[in-house]
Every structure is written in structure tokens, then in C-alpha cells.
Amino acid sequence: MIKKLKGPLWLQVLIAMALGLMTGLLLAPSGAGFLSEPAVEHVIPWIALPGNIFLALIKMVVIPLVFTSIVLGLSSSPDPEFLRKAAFRIFPYFVATTVIAIAIGIGLALLI
């Protein structure tokens, strides 16, 4: 039986980050060099697999959740005037946040 982890979540996250950093330094050819460059190229996809699956699952859950919450929130009002006002407020907000996100993404891509 697996023992439950004790301690606050932030501490568990910091410990996991430190363990990941140490593992990366131990396995990297430029770090401790336990693995050669060709071996690292074969190991990296397997190490990254759980993280990629986790991110894909989050994307799969979050997008429909946000969409349905917006649709249900708007459809719960029987007043057509409220829907019109809400649309005129929400649409510019979505456009502005999308433009800001795109600008940040392009800026970081050009910087890196």
C-alpha cells in the first residue's frame, strides 16, 4: 500500500522540481555525463512522455469546461437585452486577451 505524502503541496512541488533538476544534471552529457549523447536522444522522449500526456489531458478537459461554462452562463438569462450587453462586453475582452497572449508568445519566441 502506498503511503500518502505528508506536507504542504508547495513543498512537494519544490521537492519534485529539485529532483527533476538533479536527474537532468545527472543524465545530461554536459552535466555529470552518465549517458552519452545518442543514449540521451533515446531516453528523453520516454522521460517527457508522462508530462506530455498530463498536458494533453489538461487541454482536453479545460477547453470544453470553459466553453460550456460560458454557454451555460449566457443561456441562463431569459433577457435578450442582457445577452446583447454581455456580448458587447465579453467579445472585446476575448479579443484583447487573445492579442496580448499572441504578443507575449511571439515576443518570447523572438527573444529565445
KEPA-717331 format. One record per residue: residue number from 1; residue in one letter; x, y, z of N, C-alpha, C, O, CB in turn; chain. Coordinates in steps of 0.001 Angstrom, whole numbers. Glycine has a CB too. Layout:
N
   kolpa   guke       n.X       n.Y       n.Z      ca.X      ca.Y      ca.Z       c.X       c.Y       c.Z       o.X       o.Y       o.Z      cb.X      cb.Y      cb.Z   selo
     NUM      A         X         Y         Z         X         Y         Z         X         Y         Z         X         Y         Z         X         Y         Z      A
...
# end
This chain:
112
   kolpa   guke       n.X       n.Y       n.Z      ca.X      ca.Y      ca.Z       c.X       c.Y       c.Z       o.X       o.Y       o.Z      cb.X      cb.Y      cb.Z   selo
       1      M       836     -1179         0         0         0         0       886      1250         0      1896      1304       702      -954        -6      1218      A
       2      I       505      2233      -778      1300      3454      -905       968      4400       240      -197      4668       532      1046      4141     -2271      A
       3      K      2028      4903       885      1827      5878      1950      1466      7226      1339      2012      7606       303      3092      5997      2837      A
       4      K       556      7945      1969       220      9284      1499      1371     10233      1796      2019     10142      2839     -1086      9790      2155      A
       5      L      1612     11139       865      2660     12129      1075      2181     13164      2074      1060     13665      1988      3065     12800      -253      A
       6      K      3043     13473      3012      2708     14478      4019      3369     15793      3634      4354     15821      2897      3158     14025      5442      A
       7      G      2820     16855      4135      3405     18165      3900      2573     18971      2928      1729     18434      2211      4819     18029      3384      A
       8      P      2826     20267      2916      2062     21144      2023      2410     20898       550      3503     20444       211      2322     22611      2381      A
       9      L      1451     21212      -293      1615     20965     -1729      2790     21742     -2309      3516     21222     -3155       341     21332     -2475      A
      10      W      2987     22992     -1861      4070     23800     -2418      5428     23154     -2132      6338     23226     -2959      4027     25230     -1840      A
      11      L      5564     22524      -965      6811     21857      -624      7017     20618     -1493      8135     20340     -1928      6823     21476       860      A
      12      Q      5945     19882     -1744      6037     18710     -2617      6444     19117     -4034      7234     18434     -4685      4696     17955     -2647      A
      13      V      5893     20239     -4500      6237     20723     -5841      7709     21121     -5891      8406     20789     -6850      5339     21923     -6242      A
      14      L      8187     21827     -4872      9590     22232     -4854     10524     21021     -4798     11564     21007     -5456      9856     23154     -3663      A
      15      I     10157     20020     -4023     10968     18798     -3953     10990     18092     -5313     12040     17629     -5758     10419     17842     -2860      A
      16      A      9829     18012     -5968      9771     17373     -7291     10600     18147     -8313     11256     17544     -9163      8314     17266     -7771      A
      17      M     10574     19481     -8238     11381     20284     -9158     12872     20057     -8911     13649     19948     -9859     11039     21777     -9011      A
      18      A     13267     19988     -7653     14669     19749     -7329     15106     18366     -7804     16203     18211     -8342     14902     19890     -5820      A
      19      L     14252     17358     -7607     14572     16010     -8078     14683     15965     -9607     15563     15293    -10146     13505     15014     -7598      A
      20      G     13806     16666    -10293     13874     16732    -11755     15138     17412    -12229     15757     16970    -13197     12668     17460    -12307      A
      21      L     15530     18487    -11555     16764     19192    -11916     17980     18300    -11689     18881     18246    -12526     16901     20493    -11103      A
      22      M     18005     17607    -10565     19129     16716    -10280     19192     15561    -11284     20275     15177    -11726     19019     16166     -8851      A
      23      T     18042     15016    -11635     18012     13934    -12622     18528     14425    -13973     19302     13738    -14639     16582     13373    -12769      A
      24      G     18093     15622    -14368     18567     16184    -15628     20062     16431    -15629     20734     16173    -16627     17847     17466    -15921      A
      25      L     20589     16930    -14514     22029     17172    -14441     22825     15864    -14428     23926     15798    -14975     22359     17993    -13197      A
      26      L     22270     14839    -13809     22973     13551    -13778     22978     12866    -15138     23969     12239    -15511     22336     12632    -12746      A
      27      L     21884     12979    -15882     21772     12268    -17151     22334     13046    -18340     22657     12448    -19367     20338     11937    -17409      A
      28      A     22453     14359    -18221     22897     15176    -19354     24366     14933    -19661     25178     14825    -18742     22663     16662    -19069      A
      29      P     24719     14845    -20935     26135     14666    -21293     27001     15845    -20833     28179     15661    -20528     26273     14488    -22809      A
      30      S     26431     17043    -20782     27200     18202    -20337     27196     18344    -18814     27931     19168    -18270     26648     19468    -20974      A
      31      G     26384     17555    -18128     26344     17580    -16669     27281     16529    -16114     28482     16564    -16384     24912     17351    -16151      A
      32      A     26751     15593    -15340     27565     14512    -14783     27961     13515    -15869     28970     12821    -15741     26806     13792    -13655      A
      33      G     27174     13445    -16927     27536     12630    -18079     27362     11139    -17897     28169     10361    -18406     28923     12895    -18436      A
      34      F     26321     10714    -17176     26076      9277    -17030     25620      8649    -18336     25780      7446    -18539     25036      9026    -15949      A
      35      L     25051      9462    -19226     24587      8953    -20522     25303      9678    -21646     25629     10859    -21527     23055      9117    -20667      A
      36      S     25548      8966    -22739     26151      9599    -23917     25064     10330    -24700     23872     10163    -24444     26868      8542    -24821      A
      37      E     25502     11139    -25656     24537     11920    -26461     23538     11038    -27205     22344     11335    -27179     25280     12790    -27466      A
      38      P     23979      9958    -27873     22983      9104    -28552     22014      8446    -27572     20836      8274    -27885     23688      8024    -29367      A
      39      A     22502      8078    -26396     21617      7455    -25407     20591      8460    -24888     19435      8111    -24646     22436      6881    -24235      A
      40      V     21020      9699    -24721     20110     10741    -24240     18994     10968    -25244     17845     11181    -24857     20870     12056    -23983      A
      41      E     19321     10923    -26540     18301     11128    -27569     17233     10036    -27543     16101     10267    -27969     18951     11178    -28946      A
      42      H     17579      8865    -27052     16600      7783    -26941     15833      7838    -25624     14691      7384    -25555     17293      6437    -27076      A
      43      V     16444      8384    -24587     15826      8402    -23257     14878      9590    -23092     13855      9469    -22418     16907      8446    -22173      A
      44      I     15198     10722    -23689     14417     11952    -23492     12935     11782    -23829     12099     12216    -23036     14997     13067    -24338      A
      45      P     12560     11175    -24960     11117     11036    -25220     10379     10230    -24152      9214     10507    -23864     10904     10384    -26563      A
      46      W     11040      9246    -23569     10386      8431    -22542     10250      9203    -21235      9272      9025    -20509     11169      7134    -22306      A
      47      I     11217     10052    -20932     11119     10862    -19716     10051     11933    -19884      9347     12266    -18931     12479     11510    -19377      A
      48      A      9929     12477    -21100      8959     13546    -21357      7538     13029    -21531      6591     13812    -21456      9363     14318    -22588      A
      49      L      7364     11737    -21759      6048     11175    -22055      4996     11446    -20970      3900     11887    -21317      6177      9694    -22258      A
      50      P      5264     11209    -19676      4223     11486    -18673      3798     12956    -18635      2616     13259    -18473      4713     11073    -17300      A
      51      G      4755     13859    -18782      4416     15282    -18793      3583     15667    -19994      2650     16461    -19874      5666     16114    -18764      A
      52      N      3909     15112    -21160      3132     15394    -22368      1712     14849    -22260       756     15496    -22687      3825     14801    -23594      A
      53      I      1582     13659    -21689       241     13086    -21502      -566     13948    -20542     -1744     14211    -20783       330     11633    -20972      A
      54      F        63     14392    -19447      -624     15242    -18473     -1109     16543    -19109     -2249     16955    -18895       301     15551    -17294      A
      55      L      -244     17187    -19891      -646     18437    -20544     -1764     18208    -21559     -2665     19039    -21676       555     19084    -21235      A
      56      A     -1722     17116    -22281     -2791     16810    -23240     -4114     16575    -22520     -5165     17000    -23000     -2424     15577    -24085      A
      57      L     -4070     15903    -21377     -5296     15679    -20605     -5865     16987    -20073     -7080     17179    -20072     -5027     14719    -19446      A
      58      I     -5003     17878    -19625     -5481     19181    -19136     -6149     19948    -20276     -7225     20517    -20089     -4308     20013    -18536      A
      59      K     -5529     19970    -21441     -6127     20651    -22592     -7476     20036    -22946     -8420     20742    -23299     -5184     20590    -23804      A
      60      M     -7552     18717    -22847     -8777     18018    -23199     -9916     18359    -22232    -11082     18313    -22622     -8533     16513    -23213      A
      61      V     -9603     18694    -21004    -10629     18977    -20002    -10950     20469    -19936    -12117     20843    -19824    -10179     18477    -18630      A
      62      V     -9934     21320    -20003    -10132     22746    -19759    -10928     23415    -20873    -11838     24191    -20584     -8794     23437    -19602      A
      63      I    -10619     23144    -22115    -11291     23844    -23218    -12800     23572    -23230    -13572     24529    -23308    -10677     23423    -24560      A
      64      P    -13257     22320    -23156    -14709     22112    -23094    -15340     22694    -21823    -16475     23169    -21859    -15019     20627    -23178      A
      65      L    -14621     22659    -20716    -15147     23202    -19468    -15381     24708    -19572    -16427     25205    -19154    -14191     22899    -18316      A
      66      V    -14419     25425    -20123    -14577     26877    -20293    -15706     27172    -21273    -16535     28045    -21018    -13258     27521    -20789      A
      67      F    -15743     26456    -22382    -16784     26687    -23382    -18181     26454    -22798    -19072     27286    -22968    -16564     25778    -24595      A
      68      T    -18369     25328    -22114    -19697     25037    -21567    -20078     26000    -20452    -21255     26331    -20310    -19749     23611    -21049      A
      69      S    -19118     26457    -19659    -19469     27413    -18607    -19902     28748    -19207    -20809     29393    -18682    -18282     27622    -17653      A
      70      I    -19272     29165    -20288    -19680     30411    -20945    -21060     30252    -21569    -21917     31120    -21405    -18652     30826    -22022      A
      71      V    -21280     29159    -22276    -22574     28944    -22927    -23687     28832    -21893    -24746     29438    -22060    -22535     27682    -23800      A
      72      L    -23464     28069    -20832    -24496     27931    -19801    -24747     29242    -19071    -25886     29555    -18725    -24099     26855    -18800      A
      73      G    -23697     30003    -18839    -23874     31298    -18183    -24689     32260    -19022    -25544     32974    -18499    -22534     31911    -17872      A
      74      L    -24430     32284    -20317    -25178     33185    -21193    -26601     32690    -21438    -27532     33490    -21528    -24452     33345    -22522      A
      75      S    -26767     31396    -21543    -28103     30874    -21839    -29013     30853    -20607    -30214     30619    -20741    -27991     29474    -22412      A
      76      S    -28475     31087    -19434    -29311     31068    -18236    -30155     32330    -18098    -31090     32371    -17299    -28447     30896    -17006      A
      77      S    -29828     33353    -18870    -30591     34599    -18782    -31699     34618    -19831    -31432     34427    -21018    -29663     35819    -18960      A
      78      P    -32931     34846    -19405    -34022     34905    -20381    -34124     36275    -21064    -34882     36431    -22022    -35342     34574    -19698      A
      79      D    -33376     37254    -20585    -33470     38621    -21102    -32552     38796    -22316    -31332     38715    -22170    -33105     39646    -19998      A
      80      P    -33107     39033    -23510    -32267     39204    -24702    -31392     40464    -24622    -30310     40515    -25206    -33146     39267    -25954      A
      81      E    -31869     41465    -23902    -31073     42692    -23769    -29786     42421    -22979    -28730     42968    -23297    -31902     43802    -23075      A
      82      F    -29883     41581    -21957    -28696     41220    -21187    -27692     40480    -22068    -26488     40719    -21978    -29081     40355    -19973      A
      83      L    -28190     39580    -22921    -27295     38838    -23803    -26561     39771    -24759    -25379     39577    -25043    -28075     37791    -24591      A
      84      R    -27268     40782    -25253    -26647     41749    -26154    -25571     42544    -25427    -24472     42732    -25947    -27703     42696    -26741      A
      85      K    -25894     43013    -24213    -24910     43766    -23427    -23711     42899    -23073    -22567     43347    -23148    -25551     44317    -22150      A
      86      A    -23979     41659    -22688    -22897     40757    -22313    -21989     40472    -23502    -20769     40413    -23352    -23461     39450    -21756      A
      87      A    -22575     40297    -24677    -21777     40032    -25873    -20880     41215    -26204    -19724     41029    -26583    -22684     39715    -27063      A
      88      F    -21403     42434    -26062    -20600     43623    -26360    -19494     43838    -25326    -18505     44512    -25611    -21495     44859    -26422      A
      89      R    -19653     43274    -24140    -18597     43371    -23129    -17603     42226    -23245    -16398     42429    -23097    -19203     43388    -21732      A
      90      I    -18101     41031    -23507    -17243     39845    -23499    -16380     39760    -24756    -15202     39414    -24669    -18093     38585    -23369      A
      91      F    -16942     40069    -25914    -16192     39922    -27159    -14911     40754    -27176    -13854     40215    -27507    -17065     40311    -28331      A
      92      P    -14958     42045    -26833    -13688     42802    -26813    -12686     42253    -25789    -11476     42309    -26007    -13966     44274    -26508      A
      93      Y    -13193     41729    -24683    -12303     41143    -23677    -11574     39939    -24245    -10359     39821    -24082    -13091     40739    -22424      A
      94      F    -12294     39046    -24908    -11660     37874    -25505    -10672     38275    -26588     -9588     37699    -26678    -12712     36936    -26082      A
      95      V    -11025     39238    -27398    -10112     39682    -28456     -8854     40297    -27847     -7744     40014    -28296    -10812     40701    -29389      A
      96      A     -9025     41138    -26826     -7877     41786    -26205     -6956     40776    -25527     -5737     40857    -25678     -8343     42820    -25196      A
      97      T     -7518     39831    -24785     -6670     38843    -24124     -5976     37931    -25136     -4843     37507    -24911     -7498     38006    -23150      A
      98      T     -6643     37630    -26240     -6014     36818    -27283     -4863     37573    -27928     -3805     36993    -28172     -7042     36412    -28348      A
      99      V     -5051     38849    -28204     -3985     39660    -28802     -2798     39759    -27843     -1648     39670    -28274     -4509     41076    -29160      A
     100      I     -3063     39943    -26557     -1980     40018    -25568     -1236     38683    -25491        -7     38662    -25435     -2540     40404    -24172      A
     101      A     -1970     37574    -25488     -1330     36254    -25434      -476     36003    -26674       623     35458    -26571     -2391     35149    -25295      A
     102      I      -971     36393    -27836      -207     36226    -29069      1051     37085    -29036      2125     36640    -29440     -1067     36586    -30292      A
     103      A       912     38315    -28555      2074     39210    -28479      3138     38654    -27525      4331     38701    -27826      1636     40618    -28021      A
     104      I      2706     38134    -26386      3653     37540    -25434      4324     36324    -26066      5539     36165    -25950      2935     37139    -24111      A
     105      G      3557     35469    -26728      4127     34283    -27368      5127     34628    -28450      6209     34044    -28502      3034     33435    -27953      A
     106      I      4781     35571    -29316      5701     35965    -30390      6930     36633    -29806      8050     36388    -30255      5006     36910    -31392      A
     107      G      6722     37487    -28794      7858     38158    -28156      8839     37186    -27535     10050     37318    -27714      7370     39111    -27102      A
     108      L      8318     36206    -26803      9192     35207    -26190      9878     34336    -27241     11048     33984    -27093      8394     34331    -25230      A
     109      A      9146     33990    -28303      9761     33184    -29366     10896     33942    -30036     11936     33353    -30334      8712     32780    -30412      A
     110      L     10719     35231    -30279     11789     36030    -30890     12956     36229    -29931     14113     36267    -30349     11247     37388    -31337      A
     111      L     12648     36357    -28646     13699     36556    -27645     14543     35298    -27479     15769     35365    -27388     13086     36958    -26299      A
     112      I     13872     34158    -27442     14611     32910    -27224     15251     32461    -28516     15920     31428    -28548     13688     31806    -26674      A
# end
